Amino acid sequence: MKEDTRVLTASSFKKDRICLILRSSKNIVVVVVVVVVVVVVVVVVVVVVVVVVVVVVVVVGLVVVVEVVVVVVVVAVVVVNVVAFVSVAFPGSGLSSSKSYV
């Protein structure tokens, strides 16, 4: 077996420390990059979900508004038809626009 006869000098100690720091900083950089990528992905997913929810709420809201308008129009048409029918069927009921003096 060979013995390690290297002398640990200040410069070799410095090189070892620099290598260790570089190795650990590479790990830190990898961790930072992974964390940044994960955060960006999470933010993008949250933004997409919020946009989809807002679009669905707006579309559903528009559908509800259109339905309410349709119901109001249908009720108005029915009321006008009923008034017209009553005024024609029963001319003296007060709903008629023409008065009969016979």
Wavefront OBJ file of the C-alpha trace (Angstrom):
o trace
v 0.000 0.000 0.000
v 1.162 3.441 -0.865
v 1.066 6.096 1.728
v -0.285 9.473 0.848
v 2.762 11.668 1.039
v 1.152 14.861 -0.159
v 1.796 17.826 2.031
v -1.203 19.921 2.751
v -0.084 23.396 1.860
v -2.090 26.563 2.111
v -2.584 26.724 -1.647
v -3.829 23.143 -1.907
v -6.136 23.753 1.049
v -7.463 26.840 -0.755
v -8.016 24.827 -3.943
v -9.883 22.157 -2.014
v -12.098 24.771 -0.382
v -12.764 26.470 -3.713
v -13.682 23.134 -5.291
v -15.988 22.374 -2.373
v -17.616 25.812 -2.598
v -18.039 25.466 -6.363
v -19.527 22.009 -5.953
v -21.925 23.181 -3.282
v -22.765 26.337 -5.242
v -23.623 24.178 -8.261
v -25.992 22.285 -6.007
v -27.405 25.561 -4.720
v -27.858 26.816 -8.280
v -29.647 23.608 -9.228
v -31.905 23.908 -6.182
v -32.620 27.575 -6.926
v -33.397 26.798 -10.576
v -35.715 23.950 -9.580
v -37.489 26.149 -7.020
v -37.878 28.964 -9.560
v -39.254 26.562 -12.186
v -41.710 25.071 -9.685
v -42.853 28.543 -8.569
v -43.305 29.668 -12.198
v -45.295 26.523 -13.021
v -47.505 26.979 -9.952
v -48.098 30.656 -10.785
v -48.968 29.803 -14.408
v -51.384 27.071 -13.278
v -53.040 29.416 -10.769
v -53.376 32.164 -13.401
v -54.881 29.721 -15.906
v -57.349 28.416 -13.311
v -58.352 31.960 -12.316
v -58.835 32.965 -15.967
v -60.930 29.854 -16.649
v -63.065 30.495 -13.552
v -63.573 34.149 -14.530
v -64.520 33.186 -18.089
v -66.958 30.537 -16.834
v -68.512 32.983 -14.359
v -68.862 35.651 -17.068
v -70.366 33.192 -19.561
v -72.746 31.744 -16.964
v -73.620 35.278 -15.863
v -74.374 36.274 -19.453
v -76.498 33.164 -19.897
v -78.431 34.010 -16.730
v -78.925 37.615 -17.891
v -80.136 36.429 -21.301
v -82.508 33.971 -19.633
v -83.907 36.703 -17.376
v -84.417 38.996 -20.376
v -86.148 36.192 -22.296
v -88.430 35.455 -19.333
v -89.306 39.154 -18.952
v -90.070 39.441 -22.677
v -92.209 36.269 -22.627
v -94.131 37.489 -19.559
v -94.665 40.885 -21.206
v -95.932 39.242 -24.406
v -98.279 37.007 -22.395
v -99.613 39.991 -20.414
v -100.168 42.015 -23.599
v -101.958 39.055 -25.218
v -104.151 38.501 -22.176
v -105.069 42.195 -22.027
v -105.801 42.191 -25.762
v -107.935 39.048 -25.448
v -109.891 40.419 -22.487
v -110.436 43.755 -24.212
v -111.732 42.015 -27.352
v -113.743 39.313 -25.556
v -115.237 41.636 -22.952
v -115.529 45.092 -24.468
v -117.096 46.729 -21.421
v -114.540 45.492 -18.883
v -112.491 48.675 -18.829
v -109.501 47.100 -20.553
v -110.899 48.023 -23.936
v -109.501 51.124 -25.585
v -112.698 51.796 -27.514
v -115.812 52.577 -25.540
v -119.129 51.258 -26.668
v -122.075 53.541 -25.970
v -124.762 51.131 -27.177
l 1 2 3 4 5 6 7 8 9 10 11 12 13 14 15 16 17 18 19 20 21 22 23 24 25 26 27 28 29 30 31 32 33 34 35 36 37 38 39 40 41 42 43 44 45 46 47 48 49 50 51 52 53 54 55 56 57 58 59 60 61 62 63 64 65 66 67 68 69 70 71 72 73 74 75 76 77 78 79 80 81 82 83 84 85 86 87 88 89 90 91 92 93 94 95 96 97 98 99 100 101 102
